Amino acid sequence: DLTPCDFFLWGFVKDSVYVPPLPMSLKELRDRITHALQTITADMLHRVWDEFDYRVDVCRVTQGAHIEGL
């Protein structure tokens, strides 16, 4: 997957939100999601951008061929 949301954001949020004890209410779930998003730093976003740039380069080099394990 090429989009940063696919290779970074959703996994990061899930790993931050679904830790024991699990949220027991919708409010607690929302609060954890909000907190997870607020912990994303500028450095993390720069690294995500670098990874995205790398993935685009791989697509260019392989002329769009299917790639496993990126």
mmCIF file of the N, C-alpha and C atoms, coordinates in Angstrom:
data_MODEL
# 
_entry.id   MODEL 
# 
loop_
_atom_site.group_PDB 
_atom_site.id 
_atom_site.type_symbol 
_atom_site.label_atom_id 
_atom_site.label_alt_id 
_atom_site.label_comp_id 
_atom_site.label_asym_id 
_atom_site.label_entity_id 
_atom_site.label_seq_id 
_atom_site.pdbx_PDB_ins_code 
_atom_site.Cartn_x 
_atom_site.Cartn_y 
_atom_site.Cartn_z 
_atom_site.occupancy 
_atom_site.B_iso_or_equiv 
_atom_site.pdbx_formal_charge 
_atom_site.auth_seq_id 
_atom_site.auth_comp_id 
_atom_site.auth_asym_id 
_atom_site.auth_atom_id 
_atom_site.pdbx_PDB_model_num 
ATOM 1   N N  . ASP A 1 1  ? 0.838   -1.186 0.000   1.00 0.00 ? 1  ASP A N  1 
ATOM 2   C CA . ASP A 1 1  ? 0.000   0.000  0.000   1.00 0.00 ? 1  ASP A CA 1 
ATOM 3   C C  . ASP A 1 1  ? 0.877   1.241  0.000   1.00 0.00 ? 1  ASP A C  1 
ATOM 4   N N  . LEU A 1 2  ? 0.462   2.200  -0.781  1.00 0.00 ? 2  LEU A N  1 
ATOM 5   C CA . LEU A 1 2  ? 1.278   3.395  -0.918  1.00 0.00 ? 2  LEU A CA 1 
ATOM 6   C C  . LEU A 1 2  ? 0.904   4.516  0.040   1.00 0.00 ? 2  LEU A C  1 
ATOM 7   N N  . THR A 1 3  ? -0.338  4.619  0.434   1.00 0.00 ? 3  THR A N  1 
ATOM 8   C CA . THR A 1 3  ? -0.724  5.788  1.212   1.00 0.00 ? 3  THR A CA 1 
ATOM 9   C C  . THR A 1 3  ? -0.170  5.722  2.628   1.00 0.00 ? 3  THR A C  1 
ATOM 10  N N  . PRO A 1 4  ? 0.296   6.857  3.136   1.00 0.00 ? 4  PRO A N  1 
ATOM 11  C CA . PRO A 1 4  ? 0.821   6.881  4.504   1.00 0.00 ? 4  PRO A CA 1 
ATOM 12  C C  . PRO A 1 4  ? -0.191  6.418  5.551   1.00 0.00 ? 4  PRO A C  1 
ATOM 13  N N  . CYS A 1 5  ? -1.466  6.638  5.293   1.00 0.00 ? 5  CYS A N  1 
ATOM 14  C CA . CYS A 1 5  ? -2.473  6.156  6.249   1.00 0.00 ? 5  CYS A CA 1 
ATOM 15  C C  . CYS A 1 5  ? -2.461  4.636  6.320   1.00 0.00 ? 5  CYS A C  1 
ATOM 16  N N  . ASP A 1 6  ? -2.235  3.980  5.185   1.00 0.00 ? 6  ASP A N  1 
ATOM 17  C CA . ASP A 1 6  ? -2.200  2.518  5.176   1.00 0.00 ? 6  ASP A CA 1 
ATOM 18  C C  . ASP A 1 6  ? -0.949  1.970  5.842   1.00 0.00 ? 6  ASP A C  1 
ATOM 19  N N  . PHE A 1 7  ? 0.216   2.545  5.543   1.00 0.00 ? 7  PHE A N  1 
ATOM 20  C CA . PHE A 1 7  ? 1.435   1.938  6.075   1.00 0.00 ? 7  PHE A CA 1 
ATOM 21  C C  . PHE A 1 7  ? 1.900   2.540  7.392   1.00 0.00 ? 7  PHE A C  1 
ATOM 22  N N  . PHE A 1 8  ? 1.239   3.590  7.877   1.00 0.00 ? 8  PHE A N  1 
ATOM 23  C CA . PHE A 1 8  ? 1.656   4.156  9.159   1.00 0.00 ? 8  PHE A CA 1 
ATOM 24  C C  . PHE A 1 8  ? 0.486   4.437  10.096  1.00 0.00 ? 8  PHE A C  1 
ATOM 25  N N  . LEU A 1 9  ? -0.399  5.324  9.696   1.00 0.00 ? 9  LEU A N  1 
ATOM 26  C CA . LEU A 1 9  ? -1.363  5.905  10.633  1.00 0.00 ? 9  LEU A CA 1 
ATOM 27  C C  . LEU A 1 9  ? -2.274  4.881  11.284  1.00 0.00 ? 9  LEU A C  1 
ATOM 28  N N  . TRP A 1 10 ? -2.923  4.027  10.501  1.00 0.00 ? 10 TRP A N  1 
ATOM 29  C CA . TRP A 1 10 ? -3.902  3.102  11.092  1.00 0.00 ? 10 TRP A CA 1 
ATOM 30  C C  . TRP A 1 10 ? -3.223  2.145  12.067  1.00 0.00 ? 10 TRP A C  1 
ATOM 31  N N  . GLY A 1 11 ? -2.081  1.619  11.704  1.00 0.00 ? 11 GLY A N  1 
ATOM 32  C CA . GLY A 1 11 ? -1.362  0.713  12.604  1.00 0.00 ? 11 GLY A CA 1 
ATOM 33  C C  . GLY A 1 11 ? -0.897  1.411  13.866  1.00 0.00 ? 11 GLY A C  1 
ATOM 34  N N  . PHE A 1 12 ? -0.392  2.627  13.725  1.00 0.00 ? 12 PHE A N  1 
ATOM 35  C CA . PHE A 1 12 ? 0.067   3.389  14.884  1.00 0.00 ? 12 PHE A CA 1 
ATOM 36  C C  . PHE A 1 12 ? -1.086  3.650  15.850  1.00 0.00 ? 12 PHE A C  1 
ATOM 37  N N  . VAL A 1 13 ? -2.219  4.090  15.315  1.00 0.00 ? 13 VAL A N  1 
ATOM 38  C CA . VAL A 1 13 ? -3.374  4.385  16.172  1.00 0.00 ? 13 VAL A CA 1 
ATOM 39  C C  . VAL A 1 13 ? -3.878  3.107  16.834  1.00 0.00 ? 13 VAL A C  1 
ATOM 40  N N  . LYS A 1 14 ? -4.015  2.028  16.074  1.00 0.00 ? 14 LYS A N  1 
ATOM 41  C CA . LYS A 1 14 ? -4.481  0.768  16.670  1.00 0.00 ? 14 LYS A CA 1 
ATOM 42  C C  . LYS A 1 14 ? -3.549  0.292  17.771  1.00 0.00 ? 14 LYS A C  1 
ATOM 43  N N  . ASP A 1 15 ? -2.243  0.368  17.528  1.00 0.00 ? 15 ASP A N  1 
ATOM 44  C CA . ASP A 1 15 ? -1.278  -0.069 18.540  1.00 0.00 ? 15 ASP A CA 1 
ATOM 45  C C  . ASP A 1 15 ? -1.330  0.805  19.787  1.00 0.00 ? 15 ASP A C  1 
ATOM 46  N N  . SER A 1 16 ? -1.700  2.068  19.624  1.00 0.00 ? 16 SER A N  1 
ATOM 47  C CA . SER A 1 16 ? -1.783  2.984  20.764  1.00 0.00 ? 16 SER A CA 1 
ATOM 48  C C  . SER A 1 16 ? -3.107  2.879  21.509  1.00 0.00 ? 16 SER A C  1 
ATOM 49  N N  . VAL A 1 17 ? -4.165  2.540  20.805  1.00 0.00 ? 17 VAL A N  1 
ATOM 50  C CA . VAL A 1 17 ? -5.514  2.552  21.384  1.00 0.00 ? 17 VAL A CA 1 
ATOM 51  C C  . VAL A 1 17 ? -5.865  1.219  22.036  1.00 0.00 ? 17 VAL A C  1 
ATOM 52  N N  . TYR A 1 18 ? -5.565  0.130  21.373  1.00 0.00 ? 18 TYR A N  1 
ATOM 53  C CA . TYR A 1 18 ? -6.007  -1.182 21.846  1.00 0.00 ? 18 TYR A CA 1 
ATOM 54  C C  . TYR A 1 18 ? -4.949  -1.868 22.700  1.00 0.00 ? 18 TYR A C  1 
ATOM 55  N N  . VAL A 1 19 ? -4.632  -1.249 23.815  1.00 0.00 ? 19 VAL A N  1 
ATOM 56  C CA . VAL A 1 19 ? -3.729  -1.834 24.804  1.00 0.00 ? 19 VAL A CA 1 
ATOM 57  C C  . VAL A 1 19 ? -4.533  -2.063 26.078  1.00 0.00 ? 19 VAL A C  1 
ATOM 58  N N  . PRO A 1 20 ? -4.240  -3.140 26.778  1.00 0.00 ? 20 PRO A N  1 
ATOM 59  C CA . PRO A 1 20 ? -4.971  -3.414 28.019  1.00 0.00 ? 20 PRO A CA 1 
ATOM 60  C C  . PRO A 1 20 ? -4.737  -2.319 29.049  1.00 0.00 ? 20 PRO A C  1 
ATOM 61  N N  . PRO A 1 21 ? -5.719  -1.990 29.827  1.00 0.00 ? 21 PRO A N  1 
ATOM 62  C CA . PRO A 1 21 ? -7.095  -2.465 29.688  1.00 0.00 ? 21 PRO A CA 1 
ATOM 63  C C  . PRO A 1 21 ? -7.775  -1.790 28.496  1.00 0.00 ? 21 PRO A C  1 
ATOM 64  N N  . LEU A 1 22 ? -8.551  -2.563 27.766  1.00 0.00 ? 22 LEU A N  1 
ATOM 65  C CA . LEU A 1 22 ? -9.214  -2.055 26.572  1.00 0.00 ? 22 LEU A CA 1 
ATOM 66  C C  . LEU A 1 22 ? -10.263 -1.016 26.945  1.00 0.00 ? 22 LEU A C  1 
ATOM 67  N N  . PRO A 1 23 ? -10.522 -0.069 26.031  1.00 0.00 ? 23 PRO A N  1 
ATOM 68  C CA . PRO A 1 23 ? -11.549 0.940  26.310  1.00 0.00 ? 23 PRO A CA 1 
ATOM 69  C C  . PRO A 1 23 ? -12.909 0.275  26.499  1.00 0.00 ? 23 PRO A C  1 
ATOM 70  N N  . MET A 1 24 ? -13.627 0.741  27.501  1.00 0.00 ? 24 MET A N  1 
ATOM 71  C CA . MET A 1 24 ? -14.923 0.131  27.831  1.00 0.00 ? 24 MET A CA 1 
ATOM 72  C C  . MET A 1 24 ? -16.102 0.973  27.364  1.00 0.00 ? 24 MET A C  1 
ATOM 73  N N  . SER A 1 25 ? -15.855 2.178  26.896  1.00 0.00 ? 25 SER A N  1 
ATOM 74  C CA . SER A 1 25 ? -16.945 3.036  26.436  1.00 0.00 ? 25 SER A CA 1 
ATOM 75  C C  . SER A 1 25 ? -16.516 3.750  25.160  1.00 0.00 ? 25 SER A C  1 
ATOM 76  N N  . LEU A 1 26 ? -17.496 4.262  24.452  1.00 0.00 ? 26 LEU A N  1 
ATOM 77  C CA . LEU A 1 26 ? -17.217 5.007  23.232  1.00 0.00 ? 26 LEU A CA 1 
ATOM 78  C C  . LEU A 1 26 ? -16.404 6.265  23.549  1.00 0.00 ? 26 LEU A C  1 
ATOM 79  N N  . LYS A 1 27 ? -16.706 6.913  24.656  1.00 0.00 ? 27 LYS A N  1 
ATOM 80  C CA . LYS A 1 27 ? -15.958 8.108  25.052  1.00 0.00 ? 27 LYS A CA 1 
ATOM 81  C C  . LYS A 1 27 ? -14.492 7.763  25.312  1.00 0.00 ? 27 LYS A C  1 
ATOM 82  N N  . GLU A 1 28 ? -14.246 6.682  26.014  1.00 0.00 ? 28 GLU A N  1 
ATOM 83  C CA . GLU A 1 28 ? -12.867 6.278  26.289  1.00 0.00 ? 28 GLU A CA 1 
ATOM 84  C C  . GLU A 1 28 ? -12.131 5.935  24.991  1.00 0.00 ? 28 GLU A C  1 
ATOM 85  N N  . LEU A 1 29 ? -12.825 5.281  24.070  1.00 0.00 ? 29 LEU A N  1 
ATOM 86  C CA . LEU A 1 29 ? -12.227 4.957  22.771  1.00 0.00 ? 29 LEU A CA 1 
ATOM 87  C C  . LEU A 1 29 ? -11.863 6.236  22.021  1.00 0.00 ? 29 LEU A C  1 
ATOM 88  N N  . ARG A 1 30 ? -12.795 7.185  21.975  1.00 0.00 ? 30 ARG A N  1 
ATOM 89  C CA . ARG A 1 30 ? -12.527 8.467  21.305  1.00 0.00 ? 30 ARG A CA 1 
ATOM 90  C C  . ARG A 1 30 ? -11.351 9.193  21.956  1.00 0.00 ? 30 ARG A C  1 
ATOM 91  N N  . ASP A 1 31 ? -11.322 9.196  23.277  1.00 0.00 ? 31 ASP A N  1 
ATOM 92  C CA . ASP A 1 31 ? -10.231 9.867  23.995  1.00 0.00 ? 31 ASP A CA 1 
ATOM 93  C C  . ASP A 1 31 ? -8.881  9.238  23.664  1.00 0.00 ? 31 ASP A C  1 
ATOM 94  N N  . ARG A 1 32 ? -8.840  7.922  23.584  1.00 0.00 ? 32 ARG A N  1 
ATOM 95  C CA . ARG A 1 32 ? -7.582  7.241  23.262  1.00 0.00 ? 32 ARG A CA 1 
ATOM 96  C C  . ARG A 1 32 ? -7.143  7.532  21.828  1.00 0.00 ? 32 ARG A C  1 
ATOM 97  N N  . ILE A 1 33 ? -8.105  7.555  20.915  1.00 0.00 ? 33 ILE A N  1 
ATOM 98  C CA . ILE A 1 33 ? -7.777  7.869  19.518  1.00 0.00 ? 33 ILE A CA 1 
ATOM 99  C C  . ILE A 1 33 ? -7.235  9.291  19.421  1.00 0.00 ? 33 ILE A C  1 
ATOM 100 N N  . THR A 1 34 ? -7.907  10.227 20.075  1.00 0.00 ? 34 THR A N  1 
ATOM 101 C CA . THR A 1 34 ? -7.457  11.621 20.072  1.00 0.00 ? 34 THR A CA 1 
ATOM 102 C C  . THR A 1 34 ? -6.059  11.734 20.654  1.00 0.00 ? 34 THR A C  1 
ATOM 103 N N  . HIS A 1 35 ? -5.832  11.062 21.761  1.00 0.00 ? 35 HIS A N  1 
ATOM 104 C CA . HIS A 1 35 ? -4.511  11.112 22.394  1.00 0.00 ? 35 HIS A CA 1 
ATOM 105 C C  . HIS A 1 35 ? -3.442  10.514 21.473  1.00 0.00 ? 35 HIS A C  1 
ATOM 106 N N  . ALA A 1 36 ? -3.754  9.400  20.831  1.00 0.00 ? 36 ALA A N  1 
ATOM 107 C CA . ALA A 1 36 ? -2.792  8.773  19.920  1.00 0.00 ? 36 ALA A CA 1 
ATOM 108 C C  . ALA A 1 36 ? -2.420  9.729  18.788  1.00 0.00 ? 36 ALA A C  1 
ATOM 109 N N  . LEU A 1 37 ? -3.404  10.401 18.230  1.00 0.00 ? 37 LEU A N  1 
ATOM 110 C CA . LEU A 1 37 ? -3.133  11.337 17.141  1.00 0.00 ? 37 LEU A CA 1 
ATOM 111 C C  . LEU A 1 37 ? -2.312  12.529 17.618  1.00 0.00 ? 37 LEU A C  1 
ATOM 112 N N  . GLN A 1 38 ? -2.551  12.955 18.849  1.00 0.00 ? 38 GLN A N  1 
ATOM 113 C CA . GLN A 1 38 ? -1.810  14.096 19.394  1.00 0.00 ? 38 GLN A CA 1 
ATOM 114 C C  . GLN A 1 38 ? -0.355  13.757 19.709  1.00 0.00 ? 38 GLN A C  1 
ATOM 115 N N  . THR A 1 39 ? -0.033  12.481 19.810  1.00 0.00 ? 39 THR A N  1 
ATOM 116 C CA . THR A 1 39 ? 1.350   12.101 20.122  1.00 0.00 ? 39 THR A CA 1 
ATOM 117 C C  . THR A 1 39 ? 2.233   11.979 18.883  1.00 0.00 ? 39 THR A C  1 
ATOM 118 N N  . ILE A 1 40 ? 1.656   12.142 17.708  1.00 0.00 ? 40 ILE A N  1 
ATOM 119 C CA . ILE A 1 40 ? 2.445   12.075 16.474  1.00 0.00 ? 40 ILE A CA 1 
ATOM 120 C C  . ILE A 1 40 ? 3.303   13.332 16.380  1.00 0.00 ? 40 ILE A C  1 
ATOM 121 N N  . THR A 1 41 ? 4.595   13.132 16.238  1.00 0.00 ? 41 THR A N  1 
ATOM 122 C CA . THR A 1 41 ? 5.537   14.256 16.214  1.00 0.00 ? 41 THR A CA 1 
ATOM 123 C C  . THR A 1 41 ? 5.925   14.623 14.782  1.00 0.00 ? 41 THR A C  1 
ATOM 124 N N  . ALA A 1 42 ? 6.530   15.791 14.650  1.00 0.00 ? 42 ALA A N  1 
ATOM 125 C CA . ALA A 1 42 ? 7.021   16.227 13.342  1.00 0.00 ? 42 ALA A CA 1 
ATOM 126 C C  . ALA A 1 42 ? 8.079   15.257 12.817  1.00 0.00 ? 42 ALA A C  1 
ATOM 127 N N  . ASP A 1 43 ? 8.924   14.752 13.703  1.00 0.00 ? 43 ASP A N  1 
ATOM 128 C CA . ASP A 1 43 ? 9.947   13.790 13.294  1.00 0.00 ? 43 ASP A CA 1 
ATOM 129 C C  . ASP A 1 43 ? 9.315   12.517 12.730  1.00 0.00 ? 43 ASP A C  1 
ATOM 130 N N  . MET A 1 44 ? 8.255   12.050 13.369  1.00 0.00 ? 44 MET A N  1 
ATOM 131 C CA . MET A 1 44 ? 7.565   10.857 12.864  1.00 0.00 ? 44 MET A CA 1 
ATOM 132 C C  . MET A 1 44 ? 7.018   11.120 11.465  1.00 0.00 ? 44 MET A C  1 
ATOM 133 N N  . LEU A 1 45 ? 6.438   12.293 11.256  1.00 0.00 ? 45 LEU A N  1 
ATOM 134 C CA . LEU A 1 45 ? 5.878   12.625 9.946   1.00 0.00 ? 45 LEU A CA 1 
ATOM 135 C C  . LEU A 1 45 ? 6.973   12.730 8.887   1.00 0.00 ? 45 LEU A C  1 
ATOM 136 N N  . HIS A 1 46 ? 8.129   13.238 9.256   1.00 0.00 ? 46 HIS A N  1 
ATOM 137 C CA . HIS A 1 46 ? 9.257   13.290 8.311   1.00 0.00 ? 46 HIS A CA 1 
ATOM 138 C C  . HIS A 1 46 ? 9.687   11.880 7.914   1.00 0.00 ? 46 HIS A C  1 
ATOM 139 N N  . ARG A 1 47 ? 9.730   10.974 8.881   1.00 0.00 ? 47 ARG A N  1 
ATOM 140 C CA . ARG A 1 47 ? 10.116  9.588  8.575   1.00 0.00 ? 47 ARG A CA 1 
ATOM 141 C C  . ARG A 1 47 ? 9.062   8.912  7.702   1.00 0.00 ? 47 ARG A C  1 
ATOM 142 N N  . VAL A 1 48 ? 7.784   9.220  7.949   1.00 0.00 ? 48 VAL A N  1 
ATOM 143 C CA . VAL A 1 48 ? 6.707   8.674  7.110   1.00 0.00 ? 48 VAL A CA 1 
ATOM 144 C C  . VAL A 1 48 ? 6.867   9.189  5.684   1.00 0.00 ? 48 VAL A C  1 
ATOM 145 N N  . TRP A 1 49 ? 7.169   10.473 5.548   1.00 0.00 ? 49 TRP A N  1 
ATOM 146 C CA . TRP A 1 49 ? 7.364   11.046 4.214   1.00 0.00 ? 49 TRP A CA 1 
ATOM 147 C C  . TRP A 1 49 ? 8.539   10.376 3.507   1.00 0.00 ? 49 TRP A C  1 
ATOM 148 N N  . ASP A 1 50 ? 9.639   10.154 4.223   1.00 0.00 ? 50 ASP A N  1 
ATOM 149 C CA . ASP A 1 50 ? 10.795  9.470  3.629   1.00 0.00 ? 50 ASP A CA 1 
ATOM 150 C C  . ASP A 1 50 ? 10.420  8.066  3.158   1.00 0.00 ? 50 ASP A C  1 
ATOM 151 N N  . GLU A 1 51 ? 9.644   7.356  3.955   1.00 0.00 ? 51 GLU A N  1 
ATOM 152 C CA . GLU A 1 51 ? 9.202   6.006  3.578   1.00 0.00 ? 51 GLU A CA 1 
ATOM 153 C C  . GLU A 1 51 ? 8.290   6.059  2.355   1.00 0.00 ? 51 GLU A C  1 
ATOM 154 N N  . PHE A 1 52 ? 7.394   7.042  2.314   1.00 0.00 ? 52 PHE A N  1 
ATOM 155 C CA . PHE A 1 52 ? 6.506   7.209  1.170   1.00 0.00 ? 52 PHE A CA 1 
ATOM 156 C C  . PHE A 1 52 ? 7.326   7.484  -0.093  1.00 0.00 ? 52 PHE A C  1 
ATOM 157 N N  . ASP A 1 53 ? 8.311   8.362  0.023   1.00 0.00 ? 53 ASP A N  1 
ATOM 158 C CA . ASP A 1 53 ? 9.180   8.689  -1.103  1.00 0.00 ? 53 ASP A CA 1 
ATOM 159 C C  . ASP A 1 53 ? 9.904   7.436  -1.604  1.00 0.00 ? 53 ASP A C  1 
ATOM 160 N N  . TYR A 1 54 ? 10.379  6.611  -0.680  1.00 0.00 ? 54 TYR A N  1 
ATOM 161 C CA . TYR A 1 54 ? 11.040  5.354  -1.040  1.00 0.00 ? 54 TYR A CA 1 
ATOM 162 C C  . TYR A 1 54 ? 10.080  4.438  -1.803  1.00 0.00 ? 54 TYR A C  1 
ATOM 163 N N  . ARG A 1 55 ? 8.850   4.320  -1.318  1.00 0.00 ? 55 ARG A N  1 
ATOM 164 C CA . ARG A 1 55 ? 7.875   3.444  -1.974  1.00 0.00 ? 55 ARG A CA 1 
ATOM 165 C C  . ARG A 1 55 ? 7.540   3.932  -3.380  1.00 0.00 ? 55 ARG A C  1 
ATOM 166 N N  . VAL A 1 56 ? 7.439   5.236  -3.551  1.00 0.00 ? 56 VAL A N  1 
ATOM 167 C CA . VAL A 1 56 ? 7.188   5.785  -4.884  1.00 0.00 ? 56 VAL A CA 1 
ATOM 168 C C  . VAL A 1 56 ? 8.372   5.486  -5.805  1.00 0.00 ? 56 VAL A C  1 
ATOM 169 N N  . ASP A 1 57 ? 9.586   5.621  -5.292  1.00 0.00 ? 57 ASP A N  1 
ATOM 170 C CA . ASP A 1 57 ? 10.773  5.288  -6.089  1.00 0.00 ? 57 ASP A CA 1 
ATOM 171 C C  . ASP A 1 57 ? 10.760  3.823  -6.521  1.00 0.00 ? 57 ASP A C  1 
ATOM 172 N N  . VAL A 1 58 ? 10.393  2.927  -5.623  1.00 0.00 ? 58 VAL A N  1 
ATOM 173 C CA . VAL A 1 58 ? 10.320  1.503  -5.965  1.00 0.00 ? 58 VAL A CA 1 
ATOM 174 C C  . VAL A 1 58 ? 9.294   1.287  -7.070  1.00 0.00 ? 58 VAL A C  1 
ATOM 175 N N  . CYS A 1 59 ? 8.155   1.949  -6.982  1.00 0.00 ? 59 CYS A N  1 
ATOM 176 C CA . CYS A 1 59 ? 7.132   1.823  -8.035  1.00 0.00 ? 59 CYS A CA 1 
ATOM 177 C C  . CYS A 1 59 ? 7.662   2.323  -9.373  1.00 0.00 ? 59 CYS A C  1 
ATOM 178 N N  . ARG A 1 60 ? 8.379   3.430  -9.326  1.00 0.00 ? 60 ARG A N  1 
ATOM 179 C CA . ARG A 1 60 ? 8.958   3.975  -10.553 1.00 0.00 ? 60 ARG A CA 1 
ATOM 180 C C  . ARG A 1 60 ? 9.955   2.998  -11.173 1.00 0.00 ? 60 ARG A C  1 
ATOM 181 N N  . VAL A 1 61 ? 10.862  2.472  -10.365 1.00 0.00 ? 61 VAL A N  1 
ATOM 182 C CA . VAL A 1 61 ? 11.910  1.569  -10.854 1.00 0.00 ? 61 VAL A CA 1 
ATOM 183 C C  . VAL A 1 61 ? 11.309  0.285  -11.416 1.00 0.00 ? 61 VAL A C  1 
ATOM 184 N N  . THR A 1 62 ? 10.276  -0.227 -10.767 1.00 0.00 ? 62 THR A N  1 
ATOM 185 C CA . THR A 1 62 ? 9.659   -1.480 -11.215 1.00 0.00 ? 62 THR A CA 1 
ATOM 186 C C  . THR A 1 62 ? 8.550   -1.245 -12.234 1.00 0.00 ? 62 THR A C  1 
ATOM 187 N N  . GLN A 1 63 ? 8.376   -0.002 -12.639 1.00 0.00 ? 63 GLN A N  1 
ATOM 188 C CA . GLN A 1 63 ? 7.355   0.388  -13.614 1.00 0.00 ? 63 GLN A CA 1 
ATOM 189 C C  . GLN A 1 63 ? 5.964   -0.060 -13.185 1.00 0.00 ? 63 GLN A C  1 
ATOM 190 N N  . GLY A 1 64 ? 5.695   0.057  -11.887 1.00 0.00 ? 64 GLY A N  1 
ATOM 191 C CA . GLY A 1 64 ? 4.366   -0.227 -11.365 1.00 0.00 ? 64 GLY A CA 1 
ATOM 192 C C  . GLY A 1 64 ? 4.069   -1.692 -11.121 1.00 0.00 ? 64 GLY A C  1 
ATOM 193 N N  . ALA A 1 65 ? 5.067   -2.556 -11.248 1.00 0.00 ? 65 ALA A N  1 
ATOM 194 C CA . ALA A 1 65 ? 4.843   -3.988 -11.014 1.00 0.00 ? 65 ALA A CA 1 
ATOM 195 C C  . ALA A 1 65 ? 4.465   -4.232 -9.553  1.00 0.00 ? 65 ALA A C  1 
ATOM 196 N N  . HIS A 1 66 ? 3.780   -5.334 -9.325  1.00 0.00 ? 66 HIS A N  1 
ATOM 197 C CA . HIS A 1 66 ? 3.378   -5.702 -7.966  1.00 0.00 ? 66 HIS A CA 1 
ATOM 198 C C  . HIS A 1 66 ? 4.614   -6.028 -7.130  1.00 0.00 ? 66 HIS A C  1 
ATOM 199 N N  . ILE A 1 67 ? 4.686   -5.455 -5.937  1.00 0.00 ? 67 ILE A N  1 
ATOM 200 C CA . ILE A 1 67 ? 5.828   -5.652 -5.040  1.00 0.00 ? 67 ILE A CA 1 
ATOM 201 C C  . ILE A 1 67 ? 5.314   -6.240 -3.734  1.00 0.00 ? 67 ILE A C  1 
ATOM 202 N N  . GLU A 1 68 ? 5.945   -7.291 -3.258  1.00 0.00 ? 68 GLU A N  1 
ATOM 203 C CA . GLU A 1 68 ? 5.595   -7.892 -1.963  1.00 0.00 ? 68 GLU A CA 1 
ATOM 204 C C  . GLU A 1 68 ? 6.577   -7.446 -0.899  1.00 0.00 ? 68 GLU A C  1 
ATOM 205 N N  . GLY A 1 69 ? 6.088   -7.263 0.312   1.00 0.00 ? 69 GLY A N  1 
ATOM 206 C CA . GLY A 1 69 ? 6.948   -7.066 1.464   1.00 0.00 ? 69 GLY A CA 1 
ATOM 207 C C  . GLY A 1 69 ? 7.588   -5.708 1.619   1.00 0.00 ? 69 GLY A C  1 
ATOM 208 N N  . LEU A 1 70 ? 6.980   -4.673 1.081   1.00 0.00 ? 70 LEU A N  1 
ATOM 209 C CA . LEU A 1 70 ? 7.542   -3.335 1.287   1.00 0.00 ? 70 LEU A CA 1 
ATOM 210 C C  . LEU A 1 70 ? 7.234   -2.829 2.662   1.00 0.00 ? 70 LEU A C  1 
# 
